[in-house]
Amino acid sequence: MVENAAACMGAVFSDAMAAGVETVTLVGHSQTLRILIAIAILAGDAPAHRRLFLDNAAVTSVLWEGETPRLSMLNGSAASRGDVPPAGRALSR
């Protein structure tokens, strides 16, 4: 099951990045988003998602440095930053 979810989320991530858009916003179930973060951002395997915890209604922001994604916020709040994630290829929840 985790491997199937990882394949689906990997495809969604690849499609979003291939589209060349500035900002992608994903809203979804915690497990699905944790799998996406584990495989696409942290370059881990799908079972690594079990070590991540996402709060309800929390913001996770991923910024790109060139072609490298960097997890810049996990379990944050847009209000605590006083702004929205930068538009430079940000993936947000």
KOLGUBA-568080 format. One record per residue: x, y, z of N, C-alpha, C, CB in turn; residue in three letters; residue number from 0. Coordinates in nm, 2 decimals, decimal comma, padded with zeros to 4 digits. Glycine has a CB too. Layout:
% residues N
{n.px=X	n.py=Y	n.pz=Z	ca.px=X	ca.py=Y	ca.pz=Z	c.px=X	c.py=Y	c.pz=Z	cb.px=X	cb.py=Y	cb.pz=Z	res=ALA	n=NUM}
...
//
This chain:
% residues 93
{n.px=00,08	n.py=-00,12	n.pz=00,00	ca.px=00,00	ca.py=00,00	ca.pz=00,00	c.px=00,09	c.py=00,13	c.pz=00,00	cb.px=-00,09	cb.py=00,00	cb.pz=00,12	res=MET	n=0}
{n.px=00,19	n.py=00,13	n.pz=00,08	ca.px=00,28	ca.py=00,25	ca.pz=00,09	c.px=00,35	c.py=00,27	c.pz=-00,04	cb.px=00,38	cb.py=00,24	cb.pz=00,20	res=VAL	n=1}
{n.px=00,39	n.py=00,16	n.pz=-00,10	ca.px=00,46	ca.py=00,17	ca.pz=-00,23	c.px=00,37	c.py=00,22	c.pz=-00,34	cb.px=00,52	cb.py=00,03	cb.pz=-00,27	res=GLU	n=2}
{n.px=00,24	n.py=00,18	n.pz=-00,34	ca.px=00,14	ca.py=00,23	ca.pz=-00,44	c.px=00,12	c.py=00,38	c.pz=-00,42	cb.px=00,01	cb.py=00,16	cb.pz=-00,43	res=ASN	n=3}
{n.px=00,11	n.py=00,42	n.pz=-00,29	ca.px=00,09	ca.py=00,57	ca.pz=-00,26	c.px=00,21	c.py=00,64	c.pz=-00,31	cb.px=00,06	cb.py=00,59	cb.pz=-00,11	res=ALA	n=4}
{n.px=00,33	n.py=00,59	n.pz=-00,28	ca.px=00,45	ca.py=00,66	ca.pz=-00,32	c.px=00,46	c.py=00,67	c.pz=-00,47	cb.px=00,58	cb.py=00,58	cb.pz=-00,27	res=ALA	n=5}
{n.px=00,42	n.py=00,57	n.pz=-00,55	ca.px=00,42	ca.py=00,58	ca.pz=-00,69	c.px=00,33	c.py=00,69	c.pz=-00,74	cb.px=00,39	cb.py=00,44	cb.pz=-00,76	res=ALA	n=6}
{n.px=00,21	n.py=00,69	n.pz=-00,68	ca.px=00,11	ca.py=00,79	ca.pz=-00,72	c.px=00,15	c.py=00,93	c.pz=-00,69	cb.px=-00,03	cb.py=00,76	cb.pz=-00,66	res=CYS	n=7}
{n.px=00,20	n.py=00,95	n.pz=-00,57	ca.px=00,25	ca.py=01,08	ca.pz=-00,53	c.px=00,37	c.py=01,13	c.pz=-00,60	cb.px=00,28	cb.py=01,09	cb.pz=-00,37	res=MET	n=8}
{n.px=00,46	n.py=01,03	n.pz=-00,63	ca.px=00,58	ca.py=01,06	ca.pz=-00,71	c.px=00,54	c.py=01,11	c.pz=-00,85	cb.px=00,67	cb.py=00,94	cb.pz=-00,73	res=GLY	n=9}
{n.px=00,43	n.py=01,05	n.pz=-00,91	ca.px=00,38	ca.py=01,09	ca.pz=-01,04	c.px=00,32	c.py=01,23	c.pz=-01,03	cb.px=00,28	cb.py=00,99	cb.pz=-01,09	res=ALA	n=10}
{n.px=00,25	n.py=01,26	n.pz=-00,93	ca.px=00,19	ca.py=01,39	ca.pz=-00,91	c.px=00,29	c.py=01,50	c.pz=-00,90	cb.px=00,09	cb.py=01,40	cb.pz=-00,78	res=VAL	n=11}
{n.px=00,40	n.py=01,47	n.pz=-00,82	ca.px=00,51	ca.py=01,56	ca.pz=-00,80	c.px=00,58	c.py=01,59	c.pz=-00,93	cb.px=00,60	cb.py=01,51	cb.pz=-00,69	res=PHE	n=12}
{n.px=00,61	n.py=01,48	n.pz=-01,00	ca.px=00,68	ca.py=01,49	ca.pz=-01,13	c.px=00,60	c.py=01,58	c.pz=-01,23	cb.px=00,71	cb.py=01,36	cb.pz=-01,19	res=SER	n=13}
{n.px=00,47	n.py=01,55	n.pz=-01,24	ca.px=00,38	ca.py=01,63	ca.pz=-01,33	c.px=00,38	c.py=01,77	c.pz=-01,29	cb.px=00,24	cb.py=01,57	cb.pz=-01,33	res=ASP	n=14}
{n.px=00,37	n.py=01,80	n.pz=-01,16	ca.px=00,37	ca.py=01,94	ca.pz=-01,12	c.px=00,50	c.py=02,01	c.pz=-01,15	cb.px=00,34	cb.py=01,95	cb.pz=-00,97	res=ALA	n=15}
{n.px=00,61	n.py=01,95	n.pz=-01,13	ca.px=00,74	ca.py=02,01	ca.pz=-01,16	c.px=00,76	c.py=02,03	c.pz=-01,31	cb.px=00,85	cb.py=01,93	cb.pz=-01,10	res=MET	n=16}
{n.px=00,71	n.py=01,93	n.pz=-01,39	ca.px=00,73	ca.py=01,94	ca.pz=-01,54	c.px=00,65	c.py=02,05	c.pz=-01,60	cb.px=00,69	cb.py=01,80	cb.pz=-01,60	res=ALA	n=17}
{n.px=00,54	n.py=02,09	n.pz=-01,53	ca.px=00,45	ca.py=02,19	ca.pz=-01,58	c.px=00,52	c.py=02,33	c.pz=-01,57	cb.px=00,32	cb.py=02,20	cb.pz=-01,50	res=ALA	n=18}
{n.px=00,63	n.py=02,34	n.pz=-01,50	ca.px=00,70	ca.py=02,47	ca.pz=-01,49	c.px=00,63	c.py=02,58	c.pz=-01,42	cb.px=00,74	cb.py=02,51	cb.pz=-01,63	res=GLY	n=19}
{n.px=00,53	n.py=02,55	n.pz=-01,33	ca.px=00,46	ca.py=02,65	ca.pz=-01,26	c.px=00,54	c.py=02,71	c.pz=-01,15	cb.px=00,33	cb.py=02,59	cb.pz=-01,21	res=VAL	n=20}
{n.px=00,50	n.py=02,83	n.pz=-01,10	ca.px=00,57	ca.py=02,89	ca.pz=-01,00	c.px=00,54	c.py=02,84	c.pz=-00,86	cb.px=00,54	cb.py=03,04	cb.pz=-01,00	res=GLU	n=21}
{n.px=00,41	n.py=02,81	n.pz=-00,84	ca.px=00,37	ca.py=02,76	ca.pz=-00,70	c.px=00,27	c.py=02,64	c.pz=-00,72	cb.px=00,30	cb.py=02,87	cb.pz=-00,63	res=THR	n=22}
{n.px=00,29	n.py=02,54	n.pz=-00,64	ca.px=00,20	ca.py=02,43	ca.pz=-00,63	c.px=00,15	c.py=02,42	c.pz=-00,49	cb.px=00,27	cb.py=02,30	cb.pz=-00,68	res=VAL	n=23}
{n.px=00,02	n.py=02,41	n.pz=-00,47	ca.px=-00,04	ca.py=02,39	ca.pz=-00,34	c.px=-00,11	c.py=02,26	c.pz=-00,34	cb.px=-00,14	cb.py=02,51	cb.pz=-00,30	res=THR	n=24}
{n.px=-00,07	n.py=02,17	n.pz=-00,24	ca.px=-00,13	ca.py=02,04	ca.pz=-00,22	c.px=-00,20	c.py=02,04	c.pz=-00,09	cb.px=-00,03	cb.py=01,93	cb.pz=-00,23	res=LEU	n=25}
{n.px=-00,32	n.py=01,99	n.pz=-00,09	ca.px=-00,40	ca.py=01,97	ca.pz=00,04	c.px=-00,44	c.py=01,83	c.pz=00,04	cb.px=-00,52	cb.py=02,07	cb.pz=00,05	res=VAL	n=26}
{n.px=-00,41	n.py=01,76	n.pz=00,14	ca.px=-00,44	ca.py=01,62	ca.pz=00,14	c.px=-00,43	c.py=01,55	c.pz=00,28	cb.px=-00,36	cb.py=01,54	cb.pz=00,04	res=GLY	n=27}
{n.px=-00,44	n.py=01,42	n.pz=00,28	ca.px=-00,44	ca.py=01,34	ca.pz=00,40	c.px=-00,29	c.py=01,34	c.pz=00,45	cb.px=-00,49	cb.py=01,20	cb.pz=00,37	res=HIS	n=28}
{n.px=-00,28	n.py=01,34	n.pz=00,57	ca.px=-00,14	ca.py=01,35	ca.pz=00,64	c.px=-00,05	c.py=01,24	c.pz=00,58	cb.px=-00,15	cb.py=01,34	cb.pz=00,79	res=SER	n=29}
{n.px=-00,10	n.py=01,11	n.pz=00,58	ca.px=-00,01	ca.py=01,01	ca.pz=00,53	c.px=00,04	c.py=01,03	c.pz=00,39	cb.px=-00,08	cb.py=00,87	cb.pz=00,54	res=GLN	n=30}
{n.px=-00,05	n.py=01,07	n.pz=00,30	ca.px=-00,01	ca.py=01,09	ca.pz=00,17	c.px=00,09	c.py=01,20	c.pz=00,15	cb.px=-00,13	cb.py=01,13	cb.pz=00,08	res=THR	n=31}
{n.px=00,07	n.py=01,31	n.pz=00,22	ca.px=00,17	ca.py=01,42	ca.pz=00,22	c.px=00,30	c.py=01,38	c.pz=00,28	cb.px=00,11	cb.py=01,54	cb.pz=00,29	res=LEU	n=32}
{n.px=00,30	n.py=01,30	n.pz=00,39	ca.px=00,42	ca.py=01,26	ca.pz=00,45	c.px=00,50	c.py=01,17	c.pz=00,35	cb.px=00,39	cb.py=01,18	cb.pz=00,58	res=ARG	n=33}
{n.px=00,43	n.py=01,08	n.pz=00,28	ca.px=00,50	ca.py=01,00	ca.pz=00,18	c.px=00,56	c.py=01,09	c.pz=00,07	cb.px=00,40	cb.py=00,90	cb.pz=00,11	res=ILE	n=34}
{n.px=00,49	n.py=01,19	n.pz=00,03	ca.px=00,54	ca.py=01,28	ca.pz=-00,08	c.px=00,67	c.py=01,35	c.pz=-00,02	cb.px=00,44	cb.py=01,38	cb.pz=-00,12	res=LEU	n=35}
{n.px=00,67	n.py=01,40	n.pz=00,10	ca.px=00,78	ca.py=01,47	ca.pz=00,16	c.px=00,90	c.py=01,37	c.pz=00,17	cb.px=00,75	cb.py=01,53	cb.pz=00,29	res=ILE	n=36}
{n.px=00,87	n.py=01,25	n.pz=00,21	ca.px=00,98	ca.py=01,15	ca.pz=00,23	c.px=01,05	c.py=01,11	c.pz=00,10	cb.px=00,92	cb.py=01,02	cb.pz=00,30	res=ALA	n=37}
{n.px=00,97	n.py=01,09	n.pz=00,00	ca.px=01,03	ca.py=01,04	ca.pz=-00,13	c.px=01,08	c.py=01,15	c.pz=-00,22	cb.px=00,93	cb.py=00,95	cb.pz=-00,20	res=ILE	n=38}
{n.px=01,00	n.py=01,26	n.pz=-00,23	ca.px=01,04	ca.py=01,36	ca.pz=-00,33	c.px=01,12	c.py=01,47	c.pz=-00,28	cb.px=00,91	cb.py=01,41	cb.pz=-00,39	res=ALA	n=39}
{n.px=01,11	n.py=01,50	n.pz=-00,15	ca.px=01,19	ca.py=01,61	ca.pz=-00,09	c.px=01,31	c.py=01,56	c.pz=-00,02	cb.px=01,10	cb.py=01,70	cb.pz=00,00	res=ILE	n=40}
{n.px=01,29	n.py=01,46	n.pz=00,07	ca.px=01,40	ca.py=01,42	ca.pz=00,15	c.px=01,48	c.py=01,30	c.pz=00,09	cb.px=01,35	cb.py=01,37	cb.pz=00,29	res=LEU	n=41}
{n.px=01,43	n.py=01,26	n.pz=-00,03	ca.px=01,50	ca.py=01,15	ca.pz=-00,11	c.px=01,51	c.py=01,02	c.pz=-00,03	cb.px=01,64	cb.py=01,20	cb.pz=-00,16	res=ALA	n=42}
{n.px=01,42	n.py=01,00	n.pz=00,06	ca.px=01,42	ca.py=00,87	ca.pz=00,13	c.px=01,33	c.py=00,77	c.pz=00,07	cb.px=01,37	cb.py=00,90	cb.pz=00,28	res=GLY	n=43}
{n.px=01,30	n.py=00,66	n.pz=00,14	ca.px=01,21	ca.py=00,56	ca.pz=00,09	c.px=01,07	c.py=00,59	c.pz=00,15	cb.px=01,26	cb.py=00,42	cb.pz=00,12	res=ASP	n=44}
{n.px=00,97	n.py=00,53	n.pz=00,09	ca.px=00,83	ca.py=00,55	ca.pz=00,14	c.px=00,81	c.py=00,52	c.pz=00,29	cb.px=00,74	cb.py=00,47	cb.pz=00,06	res=ALA	n=45}
{n.px=00,87	n.py=00,41	n.pz=00,34	ca.px=00,85	ca.py=00,38	ca.pz=00,48	c.px=00,90	c.py=00,49	c.pz=00,58	cb.px=00,91	cb.py=00,25	cb.pz=00,52	res=PRO	n=46}
{n.px=00,99	n.py=00,57	n.pz=00,53	ca.px=01,05	ca.py=00,68	ca.pz=00,61	c.px=00,94	c.py=00,78	c.pz=00,65	cb.px=01,16	cb.py=00,75	cb.pz=00,54	res=ALA	n=47}
{n.px=00,83	n.py=00,78	n.pz=00,58	ca.px=00,72	ca.py=00,87	ca.pz=00,62	c.px=00,66	c.py=00,85	c.pz=00,76	cb.px=00,60	cb.py=00,86	cb.pz=00,52	res=HIS	n=48}
{n.px=00,68	n.py=00,73	n.pz=00,81	ca.px=00,63	ca.py=00,70	ca.pz=00,94	c.px=00,70	c.py=00,78	c.pz=01,05	cb.px=00,64	cb.py=00,55	cb.pz=00,97	res=ARG	n=49}
{n.px=00,82	n.py=00,83	n.pz=01,02	ca.px=00,90	ca.py=00,91	ca.pz=01,12	c.px=00,87	c.py=01,06	c.pz=01,11	cb.px=01,05	cb.py=00,89	cb.pz=01,10	res=ARG	n=50}
{n.px=00,78	n.py=01,10	n.pz=01,02	ca.px=00,74	ca.py=01,24	ca.pz=01,00	c.px=00,60	c.py=01,25	c.pz=01,07	cb.px=00,74	cb.py=01,28	cb.pz=00,86	res=LEU	n=51}
{n.px=00,58	n.py=01,37	n.pz=01,13	ca.px=00,46	ca.py=01,40	ca.pz=01,19	c.px=00,41	c.py=01,54	c.pz=01,14	cb.px=00,46	cb.py=01,40	cb.pz=01,35	res=PHE	n=52}
{n.px=00,29	n.py=01,54	n.pz=01,09	ca.px=00,23	ca.py=01,67	ca.pz=01,04	c.px=00,11	c.py=01,70	c.pz=01,13	cb.px=00,19	cb.py=01,66	cb.pz=00,89	res=LEU	n=53}
{n.px=00,11	n.py=01,82	n.pz=01,18	ca.px=00,00	ca.py=01,87	ca.pz=01,26	c.px=-00,12	c.py=01,90	c.pz=01,17	cb.px=00,04	cb.py=02,00	cb.pz=01,34	res=ASP	n=54}
{n.px=-00,24	n.py=01,90	n.pz=01,22	ca.px=-00,35	ca.py=01,94	ca.pz=01,15	c.px=-00,35	c.py=02,08	c.pz=01,11	cb.px=-00,48	cb.py=01,91	cb.pz=01,23	res=ASN	n=55}
{n.px=-00,38	n.py=02,11	n.pz=00,99	ca.px=-00,38	ca.py=02,25	ca.pz=00,94	c.px=-00,25	c.py=02,32	c.pz=00,94	cb.px=-00,49	cb.py=02,33	cb.pz=01,01	res=ALA	n=56}
{n.px=-00,14	n.py=02,25	n.pz=00,94	ca.px=-00,01	ca.py=02,31	ca.pz=00,95	c.px=00,04	c.py=02,33	c.pz=00,81	cb.px=00,09	cb.py=02,21	cb.pz=01,02	res=ALA	n=57}
{n.px=00,14	n.py=02,42	n.pz=00,80	ca.px=00,20	ca.py=02,45	ca.pz=00,67	c.px=00,34	c.py=02,39	c.pz=00,65	cb.px=00,21	cb.py=02,61	cb.pz=00,65	res=VAL	n=58}
{n.px=00,36	n.py=02,32	n.pz=00,54	ca.px=00,49	ca.py=02,27	ca.pz=00,50	c.px=00,53	c.py=02,34	c.pz=00,37	cb.px=00,48	cb.py=02,11	cb.pz=00,49	res=THR	n=59}
{n.px=00,65	n.py=02,39	n.pz=00,38	ca.px=00,69	ca.py=02,47	ca.pz=00,26	c.px=00,82	c.py=02,41	c.pz=00,21	cb.px=00,71	cb.py=02,62	cb.pz=00,29	res=SER	n=60}
{n.px=00,83	n.py=02,39	n.pz=00,08	ca.px=00,95	ca.py=02,34	ca.pz=00,01	c.px=01,00	c.py=02,44	c.pz=-00,09	cb.px=00,92	cb.py=02,20	cb.pz=-00,06	res=VAL	n=61}
{n.px=01,12	n.py=02,48	n.pz=-00,08	ca.px=01,18	ca.py=02,58	ca.pz=-00,17	c.px=01,29	c.py=02,51	c.pz=-00,25	cb.px=01,24	cb.py=02,70	cb.pz=-00,09	res=LEU	n=62}
{n.px=01,31	n.py=02,56	n.pz=-00,37	ca.px=01,41	ca.py=02,50	ca.pz=-00,46	c.px=01,53	c.py=02,59	c.pz=-00,46	cb.px=01,35	cb.py=02,48	cb.pz=-00,60	res=TRP	n=63}
{n.px=01,65	n.py=02,53	n.pz=-00,45	ca.px=01,77	ca.py=02,59	ca.pz=-00,47	c.px=01,83	c.py=02,53	c.pz=-00,60	cb.px=01,87	cb.py=02,58	cb.pz=-00,35	res=GLU	n=64}
{n.px=01,81	n.py=02,60	n.pz=-00,71	ca.px=01,84	ca.py=02,54	ca.pz=-00,84	c.px=01,74	c.py=02,42	c.pz=-00,86	cb.px=01,99	cb.py=02,49	cb.pz=-00,85	res=GLY	n=65}
{n.px=01,79	n.py=02,30	n.pz=-00,88	ca.px=01,71	ca.py=02,19	ca.pz=-00,90	c.px=01,69	c.py=02,11	c.pz=-00,77	cb.px=01,77	cb.py=02,10	cb.pz=-01,01	res=GLU	n=66}
{n.px=01,74	n.py=02,16	n.pz=-00,66	ca.px=01,74	ca.py=02,08	ca.pz=-00,53	c.px=01,63	c.py=02,13	c.pz=-00,44	cb.px=01,87	cb.py=02,09	cb.pz=-00,46	res=THR	n=67}
{n.px=01,53	n.py=02,05	n.pz=-00,41	ca.px=01,43	ca.py=02,09	ca.pz=-00,31	c.px=01,48	c.py=02,09	c.pz=-00,17	cb.px=01,31	cb.py=02,00	cb.pz=-00,32	res=PRO	n=68}
{n.px=01,44	n.py=02,20	n.pz=-00,10	ca.px=01,48	ca.py=02,21	ca.pz=00,04	c.px=01,36	c.py=02,23	c.pz=00,13	cb.px=01,58	cb.py=02,33	cb.pz=00,06	res=ARG	n=69}
{n.px=01,34	n.py=02,14	n.pz=00,23	ca.px=01,23	ca.py=02,15	ca.pz=00,32	c.px=01,26	c.py=02,28	c.pz=00,41	cb.px=01,21	cb.py=02,02	cb.pz=00,41	res=LEU	n=70}
{n.px=01,18	n.py=02,38	n.pz=00,39	ca.px=01,21	ca.py=02,51	ca.pz=00,46	c.px=01,11	c.py=02,53	c.pz=00,58	cb.px=01,20	cb.py=02,62	cb.pz=00,37	res=SER	n=71}
{n.px=01,00	n.py=02,46	n.pz=00,58	ca.px=00,91	ca.py=02,47	ca.pz=00,70	c.px=00,83	c.py=02,34	c.pz=00,71	cb.px=00,81	cb.py=02,59	cb.pz=00,68	res=MET	n=72}
{n.px=00,82	n.py=02,29	n.pz=00,83	ca.px=00,74	ca.py=02,17	ca.pz=00,86	c.px=00,66	c.py=02,20	c.pz=00,98	cb.px=00,83	cb.py=02,04	cb.pz=00,88	res=LEU	n=73}
{n.px=00,53	n.py=02,18	n.pz=00,98	ca.px=00,44	ca.py=02,21	ca.pz=01,09	c.px=00,44	c.py=02,36	c.pz=01,13	cb.px=00,47	cb.py=02,12	cb.pz=01,21	res=ASN	n=74}
{n.px=00,46	n.py=02,44	n.pz=01,03	ca.px=00,46	ca.py=02,59	ca.pz=01,06	c.px=00,32	c.py=02,65	c.pz=01,03	cb.px=00,56	cb.py=02,66	cb.pz=00,97	res=GLY	n=75}
{n.px=00,32	n.py=02,78	n.pz=01,04	ca.px=00,20	ca.py=02,85	ca.pz=01,01	c.px=00,23	c.py=02,97	c.pz=00,93	cb.px=00,13	cb.py=02,90	cb.pz=01,15	res=SER	n=76}
{n.px=00,15	n.py=03,00	n.pz=00,83	ca.px=00,18	ca.py=03,12	ca.pz=00,74	c.px=00,17	c.py=03,24	c.pz=00,83	cb.px=00,08	cb.py=03,12	cb.pz=00,63	res=ALA	n=77}
{n.px=00,08	n.py=03,24	n.pz=00,93	ca.px=00,07	ca.py=03,36	ca.pz=01,01	c.px=00,19	c.py=03,39	c.pz=01,10	cb.px=-00,06	cb.py=03,35	cb.pz=01,11	res=ALA	n=78}
{n.px=00,26	n.py=03,28	n.pz=01,14	ca.px=00,38	ca.py=03,30	ca.pz=01,22	c.px=00,50	c.py=03,36	c.pz=01,14	cb.px=00,42	cb.py=03,17	cb.pz=01,28	res=SER	n=79}
{n.px=00,49	n.py=03,34	n.pz=01,01	ca.px=00,60	ca.py=03,39	ca.pz=00,92	c.px=00,56	c.py=03,53	c.pz=00,88	cb.px=00,62	cb.py=03,30	cb.pz=00,80	res=ARG	n=80}
{n.px=00,44	n.py=03,57	n.pz=00,88	ca.px=00,39	ca.py=03,70	ca.pz=00,84	c.px=00,38	c.py=03,71	c.pz=00,69	cb.px=00,49	cb.py=03,80	cb.pz=00,90	res=GLY	n=81}
{n.px=00,40	n.py=03,61	n.pz=00,62	ca.px=00,39	ca.py=03,61	ca.pz=00,47	c.px=00,35	c.py=03,48	c.pz=00,42	cb.px=00,52	cb.py=03,66	cb.pz=00,41	res=ASP	n=82}
{n.px=00,34	n.py=03,47	n.pz=00,29	ca.px=00,31	ca.py=03,34	ca.pz=00,23	c.px=00,44	c.py=03,28	c.pz=00,18	cb.px=00,21	cb.py=03,35	cb.pz=00,12	res=VAL	n=83}
{n.px=00,45	n.py=03,15	n.pz=00,15	ca.px=00,57	ca.py=03,10	ca.pz=00,10	c.px=00,61	c.py=03,17	c.pz=-00,03	cb.px=00,56	cb.py=02,95	cb.pz=00,07	res=PRO	n=84}
{n.px=00,74	n.py=03,19	n.pz=-00,06	ca.px=00,78	ca.py=03,26	ca.pz=-00,18	c.px=00,74	c.py=03,18	c.pz=-00,30	cb.px=00,94	cb.py=03,27	cb.pz=-00,18	res=PRO	n=85}
{n.px=00,72	n.py=03,26	n.pz=-00,41	ca.px=00,66	ca.py=03,20	ca.pz=-00,53	c.px=00,77	c.py=03,13	c.pz=-00,61	cb.px=00,60	cb.py=03,31	cb.pz=-00,61	res=ALA	n=86}
{n.px=00,89	n.py=03,13	n.pz=-00,57	ca.px=01,00	ca.py=03,06	ca.pz=-00,64	c.px=00,99	c.py=02,91	c.pz=-00,64	cb.px=01,14	cb.py=03,11	cb.pz=-00,59	res=GLY	n=87}
{n.px=00,90	n.py=02,85	n.pz=-00,71	ca.px=00,88	ca.py=02,71	ca.pz=-00,72	c.px=00,86	c.py=02,65	c.pz=-00,58	cb.px=01,00	cb.py=02,64	cb.pz=-00,78	res=ARG	n=88}
{n.px=00,76	n.py=02,70	n.pz=-00,51	ca.px=00,73	ca.py=02,65	ca.pz=-00,37	c.px=00,62	c.py=02,55	c.pz=-00,38	cb.px=00,68	cb.py=02,77	cb.pz=-00,28	res=ALA	n=89}
{n.px=00,63	n.py=02,45	n.pz=-00,30	ca.px=00,53	ca.py=02,34	ca.pz=-00,28	c.px=00,48	c.py=02,36	c.pz=-00,14	cb.px=00,59	cb.py=02,20	cb.pz=-00,31	res=LEU	n=90}
{n.px=00,36	n.py=02,39	n.pz=-00,12	ca.px=00,31	ca.py=02,42	ca.pz=00,01	c.px=00,19	c.py=02,34	c.pz=00,04	cb.px=00,27	cb.py=02,57	cb.pz=00,02	res=SER	n=91}
{n.px=00,17	n.py=02,32	n.pz=00,17	ca.px=00,05	ca.py=02,26	ca.pz=00,22	c.px=00,00	c.py=02,35	c.pz=00,34	cb.px=00,07	cb.py=02,11	cb.pz=00,27	res=ARG	n=92}
//
